[in-house]
């Protein structure tokens, strides 16, 4: 199986350097800087795939204080920087097919951090304007002295099978014929396995017997983390509520035939949903 999209950024995030202004200043001149616009899109090299990067010494001295420190690798440091609109802009969904696994993962990391920074401006406890510290990884309130950390919204996405068939559902807002795995956000006080069982029951009326963690994917649209599970369920007839327009069981042969005929479309190729479906198909030969 190919790697899951946006998981290829394996740099050392070097948390110990985030508040060391002197050492960051020493890394800055030769650092590679990834620029993102107000939509958190990046710039690509005109005429070819790959990110358009600049070195830190191409910016003014004040730029370091506004930059987000991402980490280091064997070739030096990585930063992200907010800039104006691009001529050759690329959004994250397009990055999976246009960029290397490392570059797409780096983009996902920088995008999540930048969007959190743009949306985290006032303290939720006292309303005081926040001040970014630790190179953009902590927002500090000087009013009540509280710290605010990047938000991550955890959601489960589950490949539900009765042992022979796969359960897929579709929302009314999706393109005609598209089906995907069931998914839902984790609620307070809930184990991930309990979220799997609850969401499948709520959305399709199917009883889950057990669930096992498989893999995860950062999904910064704007701040998600998709936690992929496989679940064994009873072969209950699906009963949809207002969340799904339809839910159906498919054997492998039925699913492949529906896709081949064009009557059914699956999840986007960069999603963990598609990765889990392809994995299930591969297991059946």
LOTORKOL-457925 format. One record per residue (C-alpha): residue number from 0; residue in three letters; x, y, z. Coordinates in Angstrom, 3 decimals, padded with zeros to 6 digits. Layout:
i:NUM	aa:ala	east:X	north:Y	up:Z
...
END
This chain:
i:0	aa:unk	east:000.000	north:000.000	up:000.000
i:1	aa:unk	east:001.243	north:003.536	up:-000.709
i:2	aa:unk	east:001.654	north:005.852	up:002.282
i:3	aa:unk	east:-001.306	north:007.910	up:003.464
i:4	aa:unk	east:-001.257	north:011.456	up:002.095
i:5	aa:unk	east:000.146	north:014.253	up:004.299
i:6	aa:unk	east:002.034	north:011.838	up:006.595
i:7	aa:unk	east:005.487	north:012.101	up:005.020
i:8	aa:unk	east:006.947	north:015.045	up:006.955
i:9	aa:unk	east:009.335	north:013.276	up:009.342
i:10	aa:unk	east:011.519	north:016.220	up:010.328
i:11	aa:unk	east:012.708	north:016.776	up:013.892
i:12	aa:unk	east:010.227	north:019.334	up:015.238
i:13	aa:unk	east:012.885	north:020.466	up:017.728
i:14	aa:unk	east:010.535	north:021.759	up:020.410
i:15	aa:unk	east:013.537	north:022.766	up:022.516
i:16	aa:unk	east:014.463	north:025.447	up:019.952
i:17	aa:unk	east:011.067	north:027.145	up:019.641
i:18	aa:unk	east:011.716	north:029.702	up:022.359
i:19	aa:unk	east:015.456	north:030.084	up:021.762
i:20	aa:unk	east:015.550	north:033.314	up:019.757
i:21	aa:unk	east:019.359	north:033.371	up:019.538
i:22	aa:unk	east:019.676	north:029.877	up:018.073
i:23	aa:unk	east:016.769	north:030.411	up:015.688
i:24	aa:unk	east:018.411	north:033.607	up:014.462
i:25	aa:unk	east:021.538	north:031.583	up:013.731
i:26	aa:unk	east:019.534	north:029.063	up:011.687
i:27	aa:unk	east:017.437	north:031.649	up:009.857
i:28	aa:unk	east:019.818	north:032.862	up:007.073
i:29	aa:unk	east:020.216	north:029.383	up:005.528
i:30	aa:unk	east:016.771	north:028.054	up:006.497
i:31	aa:unk	east:014.249	north:026.982	up:003.877
i:32	aa:unk	east:011.098	north:029.064	up:004.157
i:33	aa:unk	east:007.713	north:027.854	up:002.942
i:34	aa:unk	east:005.395	north:030.762	up:002.145
i:35	aa:unk	east:001.611	north:030.473	up:002.511
i:36	aa:unk	east:-001.024	north:033.032	up:001.546
i:37	aa:unk	east:-004.129	north:034.110	up:003.507
i:38	aa:unk	east:-005.971	north:030.978	up:002.295
i:39	aa:unk	east:-003.083	north:028.837	up:003.579
i:40	aa:unk	east:-002.228	north:027.827	up:000.002
i:41	aa:unk	east:001.397	north:027.498	up:-001.063
i:42	aa:unk	east:003.364	north:028.577	up:-004.104
i:43	aa:unk	east:004.719	north:026.011	up:-006.542
i:44	aa:unk	east:007.553	north:026.328	up:-008.996
i:45	aa:unk	east:006.178	north:027.603	up:-012.291
i:46	aa:unk	east:006.158	north:024.942	up:-014.980
i:47	aa:unk	east:007.099	north:022.005	up:-012.743
i:48	aa:unk	east:006.032	north:020.248	up:-009.589
i:49	aa:unk	east:007.576	north:021.108	up:-006.253
i:50	aa:unk	east:007.364	north:023.852	up:-003.676
i:51	aa:unk	east:008.793	north:027.307	up:-004.307
i:52	aa:unk	east:011.126	north:027.854	up:-001.361
i:53	aa:unk	east:013.183	north:030.814	up:-000.253
i:54	aa:unk	east:016.106	north:031.105	up:002.138
i:55	aa:unk	east:015.767	north:033.100	up:005.290
i:56	aa:unk	east:018.329	north:035.660	up:004.177
i:57	aa:unk	east:015.961	north:036.686	up:001.347
i:58	aa:unk	east:013.642	north:038.239	up:003.949
i:59	aa:unk	east:014.065	north:041.252	up:006.196
i:60	aa:unk	east:015.475	north:040.776	up:009.684
i:61	aa:unk	east:012.007	north:041.299	up:011.190
i:62	aa:unk	east:010.572	north:038.337	up:009.258
i:63	aa:unk	east:011.977	north:035.791	up:011.711
i:64	aa:unk	east:009.741	north:037.083	up:014.506
i:65	aa:unk	east:006.632	north:036.543	up:012.352
i:66	aa:unk	east:007.721	north:033.162	up:010.984
i:67	aa:unk	east:006.587	north:029.754	up:012.215
i:68	aa:unk	east:009.433	north:027.408	up:013.111
i:69	aa:unk	east:008.636	north:023.923	up:011.790
i:70	aa:unk	east:011.772	north:021.982	up:012.686
i:71	aa:unk	east:015.128	north:020.771	up:011.412
i:72	aa:unk	east:016.599	north:017.994	up:009.285
i:73	aa:unk	east:020.098	north:017.104	up:008.109
i:74	aa:unk	east:020.160	north:020.096	up:005.753
i:75	aa:unk	east:019.111	north:022.742	up:008.259
i:76	aa:unk	east:015.940	north:024.417	up:009.494
i:77	aa:unk	east:012.425	north:024.763	up:008.099
i:78	aa:unk	east:010.130	north:027.748	up:008.637
i:79	aa:unk	east:006.738	north:028.849	up:007.312
i:80	aa:unk	east:005.812	north:032.443	up:006.575
i:81	aa:unk	east:002.585	north:034.277	up:005.715
i:82	aa:unk	east:002.736	north:036.266	up:002.499
i:83	aa:unk	east:000.523	north:037.810	up:-000.210
i:84	aa:unk	east:-001.391	north:035.920	up:-002.907
i:85	aa:unk	east:000.584	north:033.835	up:-005.400
i:86	aa:unk	east:000.569	north:033.515	up:-009.152
i:87	aa:unk	east:001.058	north:029.728	up:-008.941
i:88	aa:unk	east:-000.988	north:028.832	up:-005.858
i:89	aa:unk	east:-001.657	north:025.232	up:-004.816
i:90	aa:unk	east:-004.163	north:024.104	up:-002.195
i:91	aa:unk	east:-003.550	north:021.162	up:000.107
i:92	aa:unk	east:-005.954	north:018.792	up:-001.638
i:93	aa:unk	east:-004.055	north:019.280	up:-004.884
i:94	aa:unk	east:-000.728	north:018.816	up:-003.134
i:95	aa:unk	east:-001.052	north:015.045	up:-002.749
i:96	aa:unk	east:-000.707	north:014.485	up:-006.491
i:97	aa:unk	east:001.633	north:017.399	up:-007.259
i:98	aa:unk	east:004.190	north:017.178	up:-004.460
i:99	aa:unk	east:006.426	north:014.547	up:-002.928
i:100	aa:unk	east:005.202	north:012.808	up:000.223
i:101	aa:unk	east:007.590	north:014.928	up:002.277
i:102	aa:unk	east:006.537	north:018.237	up:000.724
i:103	aa:unk	east:002.823	north:017.438	up:001.014
i:104	aa:unk	east:003.301	north:016.533	up:004.682
i:105	aa:unk	east:005.299	north:019.702	up:005.311
i:106	aa:unk	east:002.552	north:021.750	up:003.679
i:107	aa:unk	east:-000.113	north:020.073	up:005.854
i:108	aa:unk	east:001.897	north:020.819	up:009.004
i:109	aa:unk	east:002.460	north:024.467	up:008.074
i:110	aa:unk	east:-001.142	north:024.957	up:006.966
i:111	aa:unk	east:-002.612	north:023.673	up:010.222
i:112	aa:unk	east:-000.302	north:025.887	up:012.261
i:113	aa:unk	east:-000.928	north:029.000	up:010.173
i:114	aa:unk	east:-004.723	north:028.610	up:010.192
i:115	aa:unk	east:-004.706	north:028.131	up:013.967
i:116	aa:unk	east:-002.592	north:031.270	up:014.313
i:117	aa:unk	east:-004.947	north:033.285	up:012.092
i:118	aa:unk	east:-008.029	north:032.152	up:014.032
i:119	aa:unk	east:-006.610	north:032.350	up:017.549
i:120	aa:unk	east:-006.488	north:036.049	up:018.364
i:121	aa:unk	east:-008.243	north:036.515	up:021.703
i:122	aa:unk	east:-008.186	north:034.651	up:024.993
i:123	aa:unk	east:-011.344	north:032.548	up:025.479
i:124	aa:unk	east:-011.093	north:033.051	up:029.248
i:125	aa:unk	east:-010.771	north:036.829	up:029.531
i:126	aa:unk	east:-010.908	north:038.279	up:025.991
i:127	aa:unk	east:-007.411	north:039.767	up:026.025
i:128	aa:unk	east:-005.576	north:039.816	up:022.650
i:129	aa:unk	east:-003.141	north:036.914	up:022.458
i:130	aa:unk	east:000.588	north:037.091	up:021.833
i:131	aa:unk	east:002.278	north:034.309	up:019.852
i:132	aa:unk	east:005.308	north:032.692	up:021.481
i:133	aa:unk	east:007.437	north:029.602	up:020.910
i:134	aa:unk	east:007.732	north:030.417	up:017.206
i:135	aa:unk	east:003.998	north:030.286	up:016.638
i:136	aa:unk	east:003.233	north:027.125	up:018.648
i:137	aa:unk	east:001.769	north:028.774	up:021.767
i:138	aa:unk	east:-000.576	north:031.767	up:022.100
i:139	aa:unk	east:-000.060	north:033.512	up:025.430
i:140	aa:unk	east:-002.534	north:035.719	up:027.244
i:141	aa:unk	east:-000.899	north:038.532	up:029.202
i:142	aa:unk	east:-004.241	north:039.263	up:030.886
i:143	aa:unk	east:-004.880	north:036.009	up:032.774
i:144	aa:unk	east:-001.479	north:034.418	up:032.026
i:145	aa:unk	east:-003.013	north:031.398	up:030.302
i:146	aa:unk	east:-001.454	north:029.533	up:027.384
i:147	aa:unk	east:-003.376	north:028.356	up:024.332
i:148	aa:unk	east:-002.136	north:025.507	up:022.141
i:149	aa:unk	east:-002.918	north:024.582	up:018.512
i:150	aa:unk	east:-006.372	north:023.064	up:018.246
i:151	aa:unk	east:-006.752	north:019.534	up:016.911
i:152	aa:unk	east:-010.236	north:018.146	up:016.177
i:153	aa:unk	east:-010.171	north:014.364	up:016.540
i:154	aa:unk	east:-012.495	north:012.338	up:014.318
i:155	aa:unk	east:-012.791	north:008.606	up:013.736
i:156	aa:unk	east:-013.262	north:007.130	up:010.295
i:157	aa:unk	east:-014.102	north:003.461	up:010.124
i:158	aa:unk	east:-014.028	north:000.665	up:007.625
i:159	aa:unk	east:-017.058	north:-001.325	up:008.772
i:160	aa:unk	east:-017.372	north:-004.906	up:007.572
i:161	aa:unk	east:-019.614	north:-007.835	up:008.472
i:162	aa:unk	east:-016.805	north:-010.192	up:007.498
i:163	aa:unk	east:-017.694	north:-010.311	up:003.810
i:164	aa:unk	east:-019.164	north:-006.932	up:002.917
i:165	aa:unk	east:-018.156	north:-003.288	up:003.331
i:166	aa:unk	east:-020.531	north:-000.600	up:004.619
i:167	aa:unk	east:-020.475	north:002.681	up:002.680
i:168	aa:unk	east:-022.664	north:005.749	up:002.968
i:169	aa:unk	east:-023.266	north:008.987	up:001.119
i:170	aa:unk	east:-024.333	north:012.486	up:002.073
i:171	aa:unk	east:-026.844	north:014.340	up:-000.050
i:172	aa:unk	east:-024.393	north:017.199	up:-000.659
i:173	aa:unk	east:-021.779	north:014.954	up:-002.311
i:174	aa:unk	east:-021.359	north:014.530	up:-006.074
i:175	aa:unk	east:-023.843	north:012.109	up:-007.609
i:176	aa:unk	east:-022.908	north:008.491	up:-006.943
i:177	aa:unk	east:-020.100	north:009.151	up:-004.452
i:178	aa:unk	east:-019.910	north:006.856	up:-001.422
i:179	aa:unk	east:-017.427	north:006.815	up:001.431
i:180	aa:unk	east:-016.691	north:005.313	up:004.827
i:181	aa:unk	east:-018.629	north:006.493	up:007.848
i:182	aa:unk	east:-016.939	north:009.023	up:010.130
i:183	aa:unk	east:-017.636	north:011.302	up:013.074
i:184	aa:unk	east:-016.093	north:013.530	up:015.717
i:185	aa:unk	east:-015.004	north:012.260	up:019.101
i:186	aa:unk	east:-017.153	north:013.639	up:021.923
i:187	aa:unk	east:-015.981	north:014.598	up:025.454
i:188	aa:unk	east:-015.516	north:011.673	up:027.807
i:189	aa:unk	east:-015.586	north:009.118	up:024.993
i:190	aa:unk	east:-013.132	north:006.390	up:024.054
i:191	aa:unk	east:-012.285	north:006.161	up:020.371
i:192	aa:unk	east:-013.786	north:002.665	up:020.175
i:193	aa:unk	east:-017.008	north:004.005	up:021.673
i:194	aa:unk	east:-017.105	north:006.788	up:019.089
i:195	aa:unk	east:-016.838	north:004.212	up:016.312
i:196	aa:unk	east:-019.771	north:002.197	up:017.660
i:197	aa:unk	east:-021.902	north:005.280	up:018.371
i:198	aa:unk	east:-021.373	north:006.908	up:014.978
i:199	aa:unk	east:-022.103	north:003.728	up:013.027
i:200	aa:unk	east:-025.294	north:003.183	up:014.998
i:201	aa:unk	east:-026.385	north:006.825	up:014.696
i:202	aa:unk	east:-025.697	north:007.118	up:010.983
i:203	aa:unk	east:-026.621	north:003.659	up:009.679
i:204	aa:unk	east:-028.327	north:001.704	up:012.487
i:205	aa:unk	east:-025.649	north:-001.024	up:012.343
i:206	aa:unk	east:-024.292	north:-002.643	up:015.520
i:207	aa:unk	east:-020.497	north:-002.717	up:015.879
i:208	aa:unk	east:-019.021	north:-005.748	up:017.665
i:209	aa:unk	east:-015.420	north:-004.579	up:017.949
i:210	aa:unk	east:-013.113	north:-001.934	up:016.514
i:211	aa:unk	east:-009.352	north:-001.856	up:015.996
i:212	aa:unk	east:-007.124	north:001.125	up:015.283
i:213	aa:unk	east:-005.373	north:001.009	up:011.884
i:214	aa:unk	east:-003.739	north:004.354	up:011.025
i:215	aa:unk	east:-004.191	north:008.124	up:011.229
i:216	aa:unk	east:-003.970	north:011.127	up:008.940
i:217	aa:unk	east:-003.560	north:014.833	up:009.638
i:218	aa:unk	east:-006.458	north:016.610	up:007.947
i:219	aa:unk	east:-005.935	north:020.361	up:008.371
i:220	aa:unk	east:-009.232	north:021.577	up:006.896
i:221	aa:unk	east:-008.663	north:023.416	up:009.138
i:222	aa:unk	east:-007.579	north:021.349	up:012.166
i:223	aa:unk	east:-008.664	north:017.727	up:011.879
i:224	aa:unk	east:-006.936	north:014.494	up:012.789
i:225	aa:unk	east:-008.544	north:011.437	up:011.194
i:226	aa:unk	east:-008.174	north:008.256	up:013.261
i:227	aa:unk	east:-008.730	north:005.246	up:011.031
i:228	aa:unk	east:-010.341	north:002.082	up:012.405
i:229	aa:unk	east:-011.503	north:-001.257	up:011.089
i:230	aa:unk	east:-014.708	north:-002.501	up:012.688
i:231	aa:unk	east:-016.515	north:-005.821	up:012.652
i:232	aa:unk	east:-020.283	north:-005.374	up:012.706
i:233	aa:unk	east:-023.498	north:-007.344	up:012.640
i:234	aa:unk	east:-024.991	north:-007.715	up:009.110
i:235	aa:unk	east:-027.839	north:-005.362	up:010.005
i:236	aa:unk	east:-029.795	north:-003.728	up:007.161
i:237	aa:unk	east:-028.672	north:-000.062	up:007.107
i:238	aa:unk	east:-031.229	north:002.476	up:008.357
i:239	aa:unk	east:-030.246	north:006.075	up:007.600
i:240	aa:unk	east:-031.118	north:009.164	up:009.605
i:241	aa:unk	east:-030.785	north:012.777	up:008.493
i:242	aa:unk	east:-026.952	north:012.598	up:008.344
i:243	aa:unk	east:-026.839	north:010.175	up:005.403
i:244	aa:unk	east:-028.894	north:010.018	up:002.244
i:245	aa:unk	east:-028.068	north:006.344	up:001.745
i:246	aa:unk	east:-025.952	north:003.520	up:003.207
i:247	aa:unk	east:-025.302	north:000.153	up:001.582
i:248	aa:unk	east:-023.355	north:-003.061	up:002.041
i:249	aa:unk	east:-021.005	north:-004.050	up:-000.813
i:250	aa:unk	east:-019.075	north:-007.236	up:-001.486
i:251	aa:unk	east:-015.707	north:-006.712	up:-003.127
i:252	aa:unk	east:-017.022	north:-007.858	up:-006.488
i:253	aa:unk	east:-020.075	north:-005.601	up:-006.224
i:254	aa:unk	east:-017.973	north:-002.591	up:-005.279
i:255	aa:unk	east:-015.486	north:-003.102	up:-008.114
i:256	aa:unk	east:-018.283	north:-003.609	up:-010.625
i:257	aa:unk	east:-020.125	north:-000.462	up:-009.503
i:258	aa:unk	east:-016.947	north:001.624	up:-009.735
i:259	aa:unk	east:-016.020	north:000.152	up:-013.129
i:260	aa:unk	east:-019.474	north:000.962	up:-014.506
i:261	aa:unk	east:-019.226	north:004.578	up:-013.384
i:262	aa:unk	east:-022.344	north:004.310	up:-011.245
i:263	aa:unk	east:-020.363	north:004.688	up:-008.029
i:264	aa:unk	east:-017.491	north:006.955	up:-007.079
i:265	aa:unk	east:-015.269	north:006.523	up:-004.036
i:266	aa:unk	east:-013.573	north:008.972	up:-001.668
i:267	aa:unk	east:-010.905	north:011.364	up:-002.897
i:268	aa:unk	east:-007.570	north:009.580	up:-003.493
i:269	aa:unk	east:-005.708	north:011.690	up:-000.898
i:270	aa:unk	east:-008.093	north:010.739	up:001.918
i:271	aa:unk	east:-007.528	north:008.043	up:004.521
i:272	aa:unk	east:-011.025	north:006.843	up:003.630
i:273	aa:unk	east:-009.809	north:005.861	up:000.161
i:274	aa:unk	east:-006.643	north:004.354	up:001.617
i:275	aa:unk	east:-008.672	north:002.130	up:003.955
i:276	aa:unk	east:-011.020	north:001.062	up:001.135
i:277	aa:unk	east:-008.100	north:000.216	up:-001.164
i:278	aa:unk	east:-006.485	north:-001.734	up:001.681
i:279	aa:unk	east:-009.665	north:-003.759	up:002.163
i:280	aa:unk	east:-009.873	north:-004.487	up:-001.565
i:281	aa:unk	east:-006.209	north:-005.547	up:-001.640
i:282	aa:unk	east:-006.791	north:-007.947	up:001.255
i:283	aa:unk	east:-009.361	north:-009.720	up:-000.901
i:284	aa:unk	east:-006.904	north:-010.180	up:-003.753
END
